[in-house]
């Protein structure tokens, strides 16, 4: 006797069927209760089970089905944009002739009957931009007239309002007054919901180090913001190119398509950083500089410990402050060189692994500078000592008059 048979024998006669019937009844009641809880505007995710010439039927669980008009999901050529087996998000609209009717957005002749319901339930409505008026656009939703402020048309302010005229968009009704005589709508809320859904998907798939495509949305002195579809982040100015970028506008412009690498993802604080530089060829990989060579570069920036000289785009070398004095001690590189100056330097050492180059000034140039400084700043006492040495060489005497001691000469010189 199997364990299953043993369990069956423990049940009194008829109890097994009774138990099954009760379980079925409970499931049926639970299903009915679930269906009864559907409220107008309630969002449901369901699977498409059948597509006819006019309707799309969806599975609501159990043996319950719902329907929505096929016309809502046709492309410009009149072909369905979905297929059987696809899962879609729909809004419960009403029960008509014992059939639960759903919608992706209210449009056409259904608007007048359900406009206020769409407002209270948050169901999207479909409208066409008629014209630009003061502060926004006039929108035609079925036979009703609505107003969409400029700020509610897109995620960002557009400089070209003509692009919207005559176009059809989905809107959320944000204000419904005077029985529909005053209606304010927002397309931005639709975009924000779509963006939030996409953001959740991206949170599962994005990783630091990935390369993604995006669009430059705005440019600031400290960097450029890029939108990669579901999130927006910053490309710091230091990550725009391998060479130093002084004017970001000379490299990027708003609306430009770019490919960037993800540098940081802080979902909790919604801070995201990207790098454009990391997607560009590394100049160190093609660098042809050799140690000992003399090259001409441009002084890029000055620090307390030396001057950085740009030798090629993205490649800087350090000219240490000790190599700038020409034999004398200086307090800051600005005493000898200035930013933007063209300067000939020698490549003393190149560390390709650490991407560092040590520089010095060519010997002949340094020697000339030291000689010039000595010539222009010769101390007065040196002149006196030379005069004294000449005096000693002549035996310390003059035919006409003694010149006296060195102290006398020094006193005389100072007194004069």
C-alpha positions in Angstrom: 0.0 0.0 0.0 1.4 3.3 -1.0 1.6 6.4 1.2 -0.9 8.1 -1.0 -3.4 5.3 -0.6 -2.9 5.3 3.1 -3.7 9.0 3.3 -6.8 8.4 1.3 -8.0 5.6 3.5 -7.8 7.9 6.6 -10.5 10.2 5.1 -14.1 9.2 5.7 -16.1 8.3 2.6 -17.2 11.3 0.6 -14.9 13.7 2.5 -12.3 13.6 -0.3 -14.7 15.0 -2.9 -16.1 17.4 -0.4 -12.7 18.7 0.3 -12.0 19.1 -3.4 -15.3 20.9 -3.9 -14.6 23.2 -1.0 -11.2 24.0 -2.3 -12.6 24.8 -5.7 -15.3 27.0 -4.2 -12.7 28.9 -2.1 -10.6 29.5 -5.2 -13.6 30.6 -7.2 -14.7 33.0 -4.4 -11.2 34.3 -4.1 -11.0 34.9 -7.8 -14.4 36.7 -7.7 -13.2 38.8 -4.8 -10.1 39.7 -6.7 -12.2 40.7 -9.7 -14.6 42.7 -7.5 -11.6 44.7 -6.2 -10.9 46.2 -9.6 -11.5 49.9 -9.5 -11.7 52.2 -12.5 -8.2 53.4 -13.2 -6.6 50.4 -11.5 -3.4 49.4 -13.3 -3.1 45.7 -14.2 -0.3 43.8 -15.9 -1.8 40.9 -18.0 -0.8 38.5 -20.7 -2.4 38.8 -24.2 -4.2 35.5 -25.0 -6.0 36.4 -28.2 -6.1 39.1 -30.9 -9.1 39.6 -33.1 -9.9 42.1 -35.8 -11.2 44.6 -33.2 -10.2 43.4 -29.8 -7.2 42.3 -27.7 -8.2 39.8 -25.0 -6.0 39.5 -21.8 -5.8 36.9 -19.1 -6.7 38.3 -15.6 -6.0 35.1 -13.8 -8.2 32.1 -13.2 -10.8 31.9 -15.9 -11.3 35.7 -16.1 -10.5 37.7 -19.2 -10.6 41.4 -20.1 -10.6 43.2 -23.4 -9.2 46.4 -24.9 -9.6 47.9 -28.3 -7.0 46.7 -30.9 -7.0 50.3 -32.3 -5.0 51.4 -29.2 -2.0 49.3 -30.2 -1.6 49.8 -33.9 1.4 51.4 -35.6 1.1 54.0 -38.4 0.7 51.3 -41.0 -2.2 49.8 -39.1 -0.3 46.7 -37.8 -0.5 45.5 -34.2 2.5 46.4 -32.1 1.9 43.4 -29.8 1.4 39.7 -30.2 -0.2 36.8 -28.3 1.9 36.0 -25.2 3.1 39.5 -24.6 2.6 41.1 -21.2 1.2 44.6 -21.2 0.2 47.2 -18.6 -3.5 48.3 -18.9 -6.0 50.4 -16.9 -9.4 49.0 -15.9 -12.0 51.2 -17.4 -15.5 49.7 -16.8 -17.8 46.7 -17.2 -19.8 46.7 -20.4 -22.2 43.9 -21.2 -20.6 41.7 -18.6 -17.2 42.3 -20.2 -14.3 44.0 -18.3 -13.0 46.7 -20.5 -9.4 47.9 -20.2 -7.4 50.7 -21.9 -3.8 51.8 -22.3 -5.1 55.4 -22.7 -8.5 57.0 -23.3 -9.0 58.5 -26.7 -11.5 59.0 -29.4 -15.2 58.8 -28.7 -14.7 57.3 -25.3 -13.2 60.6 -24.0 -16.3 62.5 -23.1 -17.9 59.7 -21.2 -14.7 58.9 -19.2 -12.8 62.1 -19.0 -13.6 62.9 -15.3 -13.1 59.2 -14.5 -9.7 59.4 -16.1 -8.8 62.4 -14.0 -9.7 60.7 -10.7 -8.2 57.4 -11.7 -5.0 58.7 -13.3 -5.7 57.0 -16.6 -3.8 58.5 -19.6 -5.8 60.3 -22.2 -4.8 60.9 -25.8 -4.8 64.4 -27.3 -3.5 66.4 -30.2 -1.6 69.7 -29.9 -3.7 72.3 -31.8 -1.7 75.5 -31.4 0.6 77.5 -29.1 -1.2 79.9 -26.8 0.0 82.1 -23.9 1.9 80.0 -21.4 1.5 76.7 -23.2 -0.5 74.7 -25.8 -4.1 74.2 -26.6 -4.8 70.4 -26.6 -7.8 68.7 -28.2 -8.9 65.6 -26.4 -11.8 64.1 -28.3 -14.4 66.8 -28.3 -12.9 68.6 -25.3 -10.4 71.4 -25.1 -7.5 71.3 -22.6 -4.4 73.3 -21.7 -0.9 72.0 -21.3 1.7 74.5 -19.9 5.1 74.7 -21.5 6.7 73.2 -18.4 4.5 70.1 -18.6 5.2 69.3 -22.3 8.6 67.6 -21.8 11.2 66.7 -19.3 13.2 69.8 -20.4 12.3 73.1 -21.8 12.4 73.2 -25.6 13.4 76.1 -27.7 11.4 74.8 -30.7 7.7 74.8 -29.8 6.6 74.4 -33.4 7.7 70.8 -33.3 4.7 69.8 -31.2 2.0 71.4 -33.3 -0.3 68.8 -34.9 1.3 65.9 -33.0 -0.6 63.4 -30.9 0.6 62.6 -27.4 -0.5 60.8 -24.2 -1.4 63.1 -21.3 -2.4 62.9 -17.6 -5.2 65.1 -16.5 -3.8 67.1 -13.5 -6.8 69.5 -13.1 -10.5 69.0 -13.9 -12.9 71.8 -13.1 -16.4 73.2 -14.0 -17.5 69.8 -15.4 -14.8 69.7 -17.9 -14.8 73.3 -19.0 -11.3 73.8 -17.4 -8.9 71.0 -18.0 -5.1 71.1 -17.5 -3.0 68.2 -18.7 0.6 67.1 -18.5 2.6 65.0 -21.0 5.6 65.3 -18.7 4.0 63.1 -16.1 3.7 60.3 -18.7 7.4 60.7 -19.5 8.4 60.7 -15.8 6.4 57.4 -15.3 8.1 55.8 -18.3 11.5 57.1 -17.1 10.9 55.7 -13.6 10.0 52.3 -15.0 13.1 52.3 -17.3 15.2 53.4 -14.4 14.3 50.3 -12.4 15.2 48.1 -15.3 18.5 49.9 -15.7 19.3 49.5 -12.0 19.3 45.7 -12.5 21.5 45.8 -15.6 23.9 48.7 -15.4 27.4 48.3 -13.9 30.4 50.5 -13.4 32.8 50.1 -16.4 30.0 49.6 -19.0 30.0 51.7 -22.1 26.6 53.3 -22.9 25.1 55.8 -25.4 23.6 59.1 -24.3 22.7 62.7 -25.2 24.3 65.8 -23.8 21.5 67.7 -22.0 23.3 70.7 -20.6 26.8 72.1 -20.2 28.3 73.8 -17.1 31.8 75.1 -16.2 32.4 72.0 -14.1 31.3 69.5 -16.7 28.5 68.3 -19.0 25.3 66.4 -18.1 24.3 63.4 -20.2 21.0 61.4 -20.4 21.4 57.7 -21.1 17.7 57.0 -21.4 16.6 56.3 -17.9 19.0 58.3 -15.8 21.0 61.5 -16.1 24.5 62.0 -14.8 27.6 64.2 -15.0 30.7 64.0 -17.1 33.2 66.0 -15.0 35.5 68.4 -17.0 38.5 66.2 -16.1 36.7 63.2 -17.8 35.9 65.0 -21.1 39.2 64.4 -22.9 42.8 63.3 -22.3 44.1 66.8 -22.7 43.1 69.7 -20.5 39.8 71.2 -21.6 39.5 74.9 -20.8 36.3 75.5 -22.8 33.8 72.6 -22.7 31.7 74.3 -25.4 34.6 73.8 -27.9 34.3 70.0 -27.4 30.6 69.3 -26.7 27.2 70.9 -27.4 23.7 70.3 -26.1 21.8 67.6 -28.1 25.1 65.9 -29.1 25.1 62.1 -29.2 28.0 60.6 -27.2 29.3 57.3 -26.0 30.5 57.3 -22.4 31.8 54.9 -19.8 30.0 54.5 -16.4 32.3 55.7 -13.6 29.9 55.8 -10.7 26.3 54.6 -9.8 24.8 56.0 -6.6 21.2 54.9 -6.8 20.3 56.0 -3.3 21.3 59.6 -3.8 20.6 59.5 -7.6 24.1 60.6 -8.5 25.7 59.1 -11.6 29.0 59.9 -13.2 30.4 59.1 -16.6 33.6 59.5 -18.6 34.0 60.5 -22.2 37.8 60.3 -22.0 37.8 56.5 -21.3 36.1 55.8 -24.6 38.8 57.7 -26.5 42.2 56.3 -27.6 44.8 56.6 -24.8 47.6 59.0 -26.1 50.2 57.1 -24.0 49.6 54.0 -26.2 50.8 55.8 -29.3 53.4 58.1 -27.6 56.7 58.3 -29.5 58.6 60.5 -27.0 62.1 59.2 -26.0 64.3 59.9 -23.1 67.1 62.5 -23.6 65.3 64.2 -26.5 64.7 68.0 -26.5 61.1 69.0 -27.4 59.1 72.1 -27.3 55.9 72.2 -25.1 53.5 74.6 -23.6 53.4 75.4 -19.9 49.9 74.1 -18.8 49.8 75.0 -15.1 52.1 76.1 -12.3 52.3 74.6 -8.8 54.4 75.3 -5.8 56.7 72.4 -6.7 57.1 73.0 -10.4 55.5 73.6 -13.8 53.6 71.0 -15.9 54.4 71.2 -19.6 52.1 69.7 -22.2 54.2 67.8 -24.7 51.3 66.3 -26.7 47.5 66.1 -26.3 46.9 64.3 -23.1 50.6 64.0 -22.1 52.2 66.4 -19.6 55.6 66.4 -18.0 56.8 67.9 -14.8 59.6 70.5 -14.8 60.6 70.6 -11.1 61.2 73.9 -9.4 64.8 72.9 -8.7 65.4 72.7 -12.4 63.9 76.2 -13.1 66.2 78.4 -11.0 69.2 78.1 -13.3 71.6 77.6 -10.3 69.7 79.9 -7.9 66.9 79.2 -5.5 63.4 80.5 -6.5 60.2 80.5 -4.4 57.7 79.8 -7.2 57.9 78.8 -10.8 56.1 82.0 -11.8 59.4 83.8 -11.2 60.8 82.1 -14.3 57.9 80.8 -16.5 54.2 81.7 -17.1 51.2 79.6 -18.1 50.7 79.3 -21.8 54.4 80.0 -22.5 56.1 77.9 -25.2 59.2 76.3 -23.7 62.0 74.0 -24.9 62.6 71.1 -22.4 64.6 67.9 -22.2 63.0 64.5 -21.4 65.0 63.2 -18.5 62.9 60.2 -17.7 59.7 58.6 -19.0 57.6 56.1 -16.8 54.9 54.8 -19.2 53.4 52.6 -16.6 52.7 55.4 -14.1 52.3 57.9 -17.0 54.9 60.3 -15.7 57.6 62.3 -17.4 60.4 64.2 -15.7 61.8 67.3 -17.5 64.6 69.7 -17.3 65.8 72.8 -19.2 68.5 72.2 -21.9 72.0 72.9 -20.5 72.9 75.7 -22.9 69.7 77.7 -22.1 70.3 77.3 -18.4 73.9 78.5 -18.6 72.9 81.6 -20.6 70.3 82.5 -18.0 72.7 82.1 -15.1 75.3 84.3 -16.9 72.8 87.0 -17.6 71.7 87.1 -14.0 75.3 87.3 -12.8 76.0 90.1 -15.2 73.0 92.2 -14.3 73.1 91.7 -10.5 76.9 91.8 -9.7 77.3 92.9 -6.0 79.1 96.2 -5.3 81.6 94.5 -3.0 82.8 92.3 -5.8 83.8 95.5 -7.7 85.8 96.7 -4.7 87.6 93.4 -4.3 88.7 93.4 -7.9 90.0 96.9 -7.5 92.0 95.8 -4.4 93.5 92.9 -6.3 94.7 95.2 -9.0 96.2 97.4 -6.3 98.1 94.5 -4.8 99.5 93.5 -8.2 101.1 96.9 -8.7 103.0 96.6 -5.4 100.6 98.7 -3.4 102.2 102.0 -4.6 101.5 104.8 -7.0 104.1 107.3 -8.2 102.1 110.3 -7.3 100.1 109.2 -4.2 99.6 106.1 -2.1 96.2 104.5 -2.4 96.0 103.4 1.2 94.7 100.2 2.7 91.7 98.1 1.6 89.7 99.5 4.5 90.6 103.1 3.3 89.5 102.2 -0.2 86.2 100.7 1.0 85.5 103.7 3.3 86.3 106.1 0.4 84.0 104.1 -2.0 81.1 104.1 0.5 81.5 107.7 1.3 81.4 108.7 -2.4 
